Amino acid sequence: MRNASVVLANRAVWRNQLFSLNYPISLEIKLMKSTTTTLPRQKCWSIASSIVLSCVIAGCGGGGSSAPPEPATYSVGGNVNGLASGRSVVLQNGSGDGLTVSANGSFVFATKVTSGTNYAVSVKTQPVGQTCVASDSQGVVSANVSSIVVACSSQPVLKALSIVPTEIRYSQSTDQLVMTTDSANVLHIVDPNTGTDRTIDLLAQPKRLQLSPDGKLAAVLYGSVVDLIDVATAKRIRSSLLNSVRSDVLLFNSGEAYLLGGDQWSGTPGFINARTGEVSTPSVQYAAGTYWGYGQYGLVADKIDSLVTISTGLSPSKLTKLTYDPTSPIKPISSGDWPYHGAYSGSVPIGFNAKQSLVFTQSGLVAYTSSMKFAAYVNVSKSLRSVSASADDTELLVVQADSAQPDRYSAQYDVIDPTLLLVRSSVPFPQIEGGKSYGGAVFHTVQQRRVAVLRSGDATQPARAKMWTYVF
């Protein structure tokens, strides 16, 4: 009814609605600006103690009812700019499916959005070596959206570093660099984007540093003792006695680890639960020997449930593979070495490609992890300090060791063809404070940018030497 109200205890009801009162009421029906009267051609009812009034206009027309119309839907999209050639960015609207964009220009999500609902576009996966940011990316849909802008850039981040690291690792889960140094018994966990350096006092001078595959845990080996470190909190979880002198510790995400090296010719590895300190011996006829005074070194290939190791000090040196039960790593499934005994000389494994189908060694030799057969020699003139692959294996970077420079840092990094395993190009590290810089390692970050540990000032300028982290 229009221009009328029902007054209940001096309170007006201006539209059809439900109400209830728990006390007596007086009931009046008024016309706007008129005296009390009964509305013409309308009727009102009260029902029970909770009063319901319904005013029905006599003579209202109407026919059969019909279902309400479907709500309108609209597209969500925008434009990408600054994306480097050959790179891709994955966008996401809310929790929906990802949209891969491989070129600058307009984009539209395949799934339309109902009018009146929210949209929120974000960058799900960054392109290799770049950072993309979405703007004007949230709102309520009332028409087709085409105003979202995704801007990609490769602005570098340079931060001073207070130490000269000896071993350098990168943690994927925390986006942090984990490093040891010869100058102090301290473990450094450094955020390369902010320069924040968290430290843990160590028990002695470390002999080996390794991370779990997910980067959440670190193992610091002192020879006959190992520390288990929580990288996220920068706290020591436990220190454990190994009952033997070891040369390497290959850590799993669980906190368990294989222990390599020892003073026996058998080369049989040990095993420890570094969370509890329980030490045991796996039941395996390990294919690698060892030689006292040198040691065994290796890496965990968690995507193929294997260890790849080498025994140094033996001639010929050979790569060895141990496959384990992923549900219980202490249970080896098989062990074997490569089929060469003198034709090729192995060296310490230092990295894999992203799929872990290839293992790279310090000498530049590359082997297939499936068969341990020779794949290639990377055509570099010096030994390798570091190897890193992008998540999609389209970019492979190595840093060589330059014996003419302090700490054997190199003035450049090399871009390797991921298929042919030959050097595509050599890229100098950036100028810092007006002079050259030299790199000790390069890693691909979780955002698929690159991070390097650099030193400025060459061998002829020791007074100018400074350490840096560099995200680019």
C-alpha positions in Angstrom: 0.0 0.0 0.0 1.2 3.5 -0.7 1.2 6.7 1.4 -0.1 4.8 4.4 1.2 3.4 7.6 0.2 1.1 10.3 1.0 2.5 13.8 1.8 0.0 16.5 2.5 1.5 20.0 3.3 4.9 18.3 5.8 3.3 15.9 5.1 3.4 12.2 5.4 0.6 9.7 5.9 2.1 6.2 6.1 -1.1 4.1 4.9 -4.7 4.1 7.0 -6.6 6.6 6.9 -9.1 9.5 7.2 -7.8 13.1 6.5 -9.1 16.6 6.0 -7.4 20.0 5.9 -9.0 23.4 3.7 -6.3 25.0 0.2 -5.0 24.4 -0.2 -2.7 21.5 -2.7 -0.1 20.2 -3.6 -0.5 16.6 -4.3 2.4 14.4 -4.4 2.8 10.6 -3.6 6.2 9.3 -3.4 8.0 6.0 -0.5 10.4 5.4 -1.3 13.7 7.1 -4.9 12.7 7.8 -7.0 11.7 10.7 -7.3 8.1 11.8 -9.4 6.1 9.5 -9.7 2.6 7.9 -7.9 2.3 4.6 -10.4 2.0 1.8 -10.6 -1.3 0.1 -7.9 -2.8 2.4 -8.0 -5.3 5.2 -5.6 -6.0 8.1 -5.3 -9.1 10.2 -3.5 -9.8 13.6 -2.4 -13.3 14.3 -1.6 -14.8 17.7 0.6 -13.0 20.2 3.2 -12.2 17.5 1.1 -9.8 15.3 1.3 -10.0 11.6 -0.3 -7.3 9.5 -1.1 -7.8 5.9 -2.7 -5.1 3.9 -4.2 -6.3 0.8 -5.3 -4.0 -2.0 -8.5 -5.2 -3.5 -8.6 -5.5 -7.2 -4.8 -5.9 -7.8 -4.2 -7.4 -11.1 -1.8 -10.3 -11.7 -1.4 -13.4 -13.6 0.8 -16.5 -13.2 4.2 -16.2 -11.6 7.5 -16.8 -13.4 11.1 -17.6 -12.4 13.4 -14.6 -11.8 15.8 -13.9 -14.7 19.3 -15.3 -14.5 21.8 -12.7 -13.1 24.1 -11.1 -15.7 27.7 -12.3 -16.0 30.7 -10.2 -17.1 34.3 -10.8 -18.2 37.4 -9.9 -16.2 40.6 -8.9 -17.9 43.1 -6.2 -18.5 46.6 -5.7 -19.9 50.1 -7.0 -19.3 53.2 -4.8 -20.0 56.9 -5.1 -19.5 56.9 -8.9 -19.8 60.3 -10.0 -21.2 60.4 -12.0 -24.5 60.1 -15.7 -24.0 58.7 -15.3 -20.5 55.3 -16.2 -19.1 53.3 -15.0 -16.1 50.4 -16.9 -14.5 47.5 -14.8 -13.2 44.6 -15.9 -11.0 41.2 -14.4 -10.2 40.4 -15.3 -6.6 40.9 -19.0 -6.1 40.0 -19.9 -9.7 42.1 -21.5 -12.4 45.4 -19.8 -13.5 45.7 -17.9 -16.7 49.1 -18.1 -18.5 50.0 -15.0 -20.4 53.1 -15.2 -22.6 53.1 -11.8 -24.3 52.4 -8.2 -23.6 48.9 -7.0 -24.4 45.3 -7.7 -23.3 44.1 -10.8 -21.4 40.7 -12.1 -20.4 39.9 -14.9 -17.9 37.8 -17.7 -19.5 35.3 -17.8 -16.6 32.9 -15.0 -16.4 31.8 -13.5 -13.1 28.3 -12.9 -11.8 27.2 -9.3 -11.5 27.5 -8.0 -7.9 30.3 -10.4 -6.9 33.9 -9.6 -6.1 36.9 -10.1 -8.3 40.5 -10.1 -7.1 43.3 -10.7 -9.6 46.8 -11.6 -8.4 50.0 -13.0 -9.8 50.1 -16.7 -9.1 53.5 -17.5 -10.7 56.2 -14.9 -11.6 58.1 -15.1 -14.9 61.7 -16.1 -14.7 63.9 -13.2 -13.7 61.1 -10.7 -13.4 58.5 -9.4 -10.8 55.0 -8.6 -12.0 52.5 -6.5 -9.9 48.8 -6.3 -10.6 47.1 -2.9 -10.0 43.4 -1.9 -10.2 42.9 -5.6 -9.6 40.0 -5.8 -7.1 36.4 -4.6 -7.1 32.8 -5.6 -7.6 31.6 -6.6 -11.0 28.8 -4.5 -12.6 30.1 -4.6 -16.2 32.9 -6.1 -18.2 36.2 -5.3 -16.5 39.2 -4.4 -18.6 41.1 -2.0 -16.4 43.5 -4.4 -14.6 47.1 -3.6 -15.3 49.9 -6.2 -14.7 53.3 -4.4 -14.9 56.4 -6.6 -15.0 59.9 -5.3 -14.2 63.3 -6.6 -13.5 64.5 -4.0 -11.0 67.6 -5.3 -9.1 68.0 -5.3 -5.3 71.5 -4.8 -4.0 72.1 -5.2 -0.2 75.4 -5.1 1.7 76.6 -8.3 3.4 78.7 -8.3 6.5 80.5 -11.6 5.9 82.7 -13.5 3.4 80.8 -16.8 3.1 82.5 -20.1 2.5 79.4 -22.3 1.8 76.3 -20.8 0.3 72.9 -22.4 0.0 69.5 -21.0 -1.0 66.3 -22.0 0.8 63.2 -22.2 -1.5 60.7 -22.3 1.3 61.9 -19.1 3.1 63.6 -17.3 0.1 66.7 -16.9 2.3 70.4 -17.5 1.8 72.0 -19.8 4.3 75.8 -19.4 4.7 78.8 -20.3 6.8 82.1 -18.4 7.1 85.7 -19.1 8.0 86.0 -16.0 10.2 83.6 -17.0 12.9 81.6 -20.1 14.1 78.3 -18.6 13.1 75.6 -19.6 10.7 74.0 -16.7 8.8 70.4 -16.7 7.4 70.1 -13.7 5.1 67.1 -12.2 3.4 68.5 -10.9 0.1 65.5 -8.6 -0.5 65.9 -6.7 2.8 69.4 -7.5 3.9 68.2 -8.9 7.3 70.9 -11.2 8.7 69.8 -13.7 11.4 72.6 -15.6 13.1 73.1 -18.8 15.0 76.2 -19.5 17.1 77.7 -22.8 16.0 79.6 -25.3 18.2 82.8 -25.2 16.2 84.2 -24.5 12.7 81.7 -26.3 10.3 83.0 -28.8 7.8 79.8 -29.1 5.6 76.5 -27.3 5.2 73.4 -28.9 3.6 69.7 -28.0 3.3 66.7 -30.3 3.1 65.1 -30.3 -0.4 62.3 -28.0 0.7 64.8 -25.6 2.4 63.1 -25.7 5.8 65.9 -27.4 7.6 69.7 -27.1 7.6 72.3 -29.6 8.7 75.7 -28.3 9.9 78.4 -31.0 10.1 81.4 -30.7 12.4 82.8 -34.1 11.5 81.6 -36.3 14.4 78.7 -34.0 15.4 75.8 -32.6 13.4 73.4 -29.7 14.2 69.8 -29.7 12.9 68.6 -26.1 12.3 65.1 -24.7 11.7 65.8 -22.2 8.9 62.4 -20.3 9.3 62.9 -19.6 13.0 66.8 -19.5 12.9 66.8 -21.9 15.9 68.9 -25.0 16.6 66.6 -28.1 17.0 69.3 -30.6 18.2 73.0 -31.4 18.3 73.8 -35.1 17.8 76.9 -37.3 18.2 77.5 -39.4 15.1 79.9 -42.1 16.6 82.1 -41.7 13.5 83.8 -38.9 11.5 81.8 -38.0 8.5 82.5 -35.8 5.4 78.9 -35.0 4.3 75.3 -35.1 5.5 72.5 -35.5 3.0 69.3 -34.1 4.7 65.7 -35.0 4.1 62.6 -32.9 4.8 61.8 -35.2 7.7 65.0 -34.3 9.6 66.5 -37.7 8.8 69.8 -37.8 6.9 72.4 -40.1 5.3 75.9 -39.7 6.6 78.7 -40.1 4.1 82.4 -40.8 4.5 84.3 -42.7 7.2 87.4 -44.6 7.8 86.5 -47.9 6.2 87.0 -49.2 2.7 83.4 -50.4 2.5 82.0 -46.9 2.0 78.7 -47.9 3.7 76.8 -44.7 4.7 75.4 -44.1 8.1 71.9 -42.8 8.9 70.6 -40.5 11.6 67.3 -39.1 12.7 68.6 -35.7 13.5 65.5 -34.8 15.5 66.1 -37.6 18.0 69.8 -38.3 17.6 69.2 -42.0 16.8 72.1 -43.3 14.6 71.8 -46.5 12.6 73.3 -48.3 9.6 71.2 -48.9 6.4 71.3 -52.5 5.1 72.9 -52.0 1.7 75.9 -53.1 -0.3 76.9 -49.6 -1.3 78.6 -49.3 -4.7 81.0 -46.6 -3.6 84.3 -47.1 -1.8 86.0 -44.4 0.3 89.5 -43.5 1.2 90.5 -42.1 4.6 91.7 -38.6 4.5 89.4 -37.6 1.6 85.7 -38.3 1.8 82.4 -38.9 0.1 80.2 -36.0 -1.0 76.7 -35.9 -2.6 73.3 -34.5 -3.1 69.7 -35.6 -2.4 67.5 -35.9 -5.6 64.2 -36.1 -3.8 62.1 -36.0 -7.1 63.6 -39.4 -8.1 64.1 -40.7 -4.5 67.9 -41.0 -4.9 71.3 -39.9 -3.6 74.0 -39.1 -6.1 77.5 -39.2 -4.5 81.2 -39.5 -5.2 84.1 -40.9 -3.3 87.1 -38.6 -3.7 90.7 -39.9 -3.3 90.0 -43.0 -5.4 91.2 -43.6 -8.9 89.2 -43.5 -11.0 86.7 -41.3 -9.3 83.1 -42.5 -10.1 79.6 -41.2 -9.6 77.4 -43.5 -7.5 73.6 -43.6 -7.1 71.6 -45.0 -4.2 67.8 -45.3 -4.5 65.7 -45.3 -1.3 62.2 -46.0 -0.2 60.5 -42.5 -0.1 58.2 -43.6 2.7 61.2 -44.7 4.8 64.5 -43.3 3.5 66.6 -45.6 5.7 65.5 -48.5 3.5 67.7 -48.5 0.3 66.2 -50.1 -2.7 69.3 -50.3 -4.9 72.8 -49.0 -5.4 75.1 -48.7 -8.4 77.7 -46.6 -10.1 78.3 -45.4 -13.6 79.6 -47.8 -16.2 83.0 -46.1 -16.6 86.3 -47.0 -15.0 88.8 -44.6 -16.4 87.1 -43.2 -19.5 85.7 -40.3 -17.4 86.7 -39.0 -14.1 83.9 -37.9 -11.8 84.0 -35.0 -9.3 81.8 -33.6 -6.5 78.2 -33.2 -7.5 77.0 -29.6 -7.1 73.6 -29.4 -8.6 70.7 -30.8 -10.8 68.4 -29.4 -13.4 64.9 -28.7 -12.2 63.6 -32.2 -13.1 66.6 -33.8 -11.6 67.2 -35.8 -14.7 70.8 -34.4 -15.0 73.5 -34.0 -12.3 76.3 -31.5 -12.7 79.7 -31.9 -11.2 82.5 -29.5 -10.3 84.5 -30.4 -13.3 81.7 -29.6 -15.7 80.8 -33.2 -16.4 77.1 -33.9 -16.6 75.5 -37.3 -16.2 71.9 -38.7 -16.6 70.6 -39.6 -13.1 68.4 -42.4 -14.5 71.3 -44.5 -15.8 74.4 -42.6 -14.4 75.7 -42.5 -18.0 77.7 -39.6 -19.4 75.6 -36.8 -20.9 78.0 -34.0 -21.7 80.8 -31.7 -20.6 79.8 -28.1 -20.2 82.3 -26.2 -22.3 83.8 -24.0 -19.5 87.5 -23.5 -18.9 87.4 -23.6 -15.2 85.7 -25.7 -12.5 82.1 -24.8 -11.5 81.2 -23.1 -8.2 77.4 -23.3 -8.6 74.6 -24.5 -10.9 71.0 -23.4 -10.9 68.0 -24.1 -13.1 64.7 -22.2 -13.5 61.6 -24.1 -12.4 60.7 -24.9 -16.0 64.3 -25.8 -17.0 64.3 -23.2 -19.7 67.2 -21.3 -18.0 70.4 -22.9 -16.7 73.1 -20.7 -15.0 76.6 -21.6 -13.8 79.3 -19.7 -12.1 82.9 -20.8 -12.7 85.7 -20.6 -10.1 88.4 -18.1 -11.0 91.7 -19.0 -9.2 93.1 -15.5 -9.9 90.5 -13.8 -7.7 90.1 -14.0 -3.9 87.8 -16.9 -2.8 87.8 -17.9 -6.5 84.9 -15.6 -7.3 84.1 -15.0 -11.0 83.5 -11.8 -12.9 80.6 -13.4 -14.9 78.0 -16.0 -14.9 77.3 -18.3 -17.9 74.0 -19.0 -19.5 73.9 -22.7 -20.6 71.7 -24.2 -23.3 69.5 -26.6 -21.3 69.3 -29.1 -24.1 72.8 -29.0 -25.7 74.5 -28.1 -22.4 76.8 -25.6 -24.1 77.5 -22.0 -23.1 75.1 -19.7 -24.8 76.5 -16.5 -23.4 78.6 -15.0 -20.6 77.1 -12.2 -18.6 79.2 -9.9 -16.4 78.1 -9.2 -12.9 77.1 -5.6 -12.3 79.3 -2.6 -11.6 79.2 -1.7 -7.9 80.5 1.6 -6.5 82.2 2.3 -9.8 84.0 -1.0 -10.1 83.7 -4.6 -11.1 81.9 -7.2 -9.0 82.6 -11.0 -8.7 80.1 -13.7 -8.0 80.4 -16.8 -5.7 77.0 -18.3 -6.6 73.8 -17.7 -8.4 70.4 -19.3 -7.6 66.9 -19.1 -9.0 64.5 -17.8 -6.3 61.1 -19.0 -5.5 59.7 -16.0 -7.4 61.9 -17.2 -10.4 64.2 -14.2 -10.2 67.9 -14.7 -9.6 70.0 -14.1 -6.5 73.8 -13.9 -6.4 76.4 -13.4 -3.7 78.9 -10.8 -4.9 82.2 -9.2 -3.9 83.2 -5.8 -5.2 86.9 -5.0 -5.6 89.2 -7.3 -7.5 92.5 -8.9 -6.4 94.4 -5.7 -7.1 92.1 -3.7 -4.8 91.7 -5.6 -1.5 91.0 -2.4 0.4 87.8 -1.9 -1.6 86.5 -5.4 -1.1 82.9 -5.5 0.1 80.3 -8.3 0.1 76.8 -8.0 -1.3 73.6 -9.9 -2.1 72.1 -9.1 -5.5 68.5 -10.0 -6.6 67.9 -9.5 -10.3 
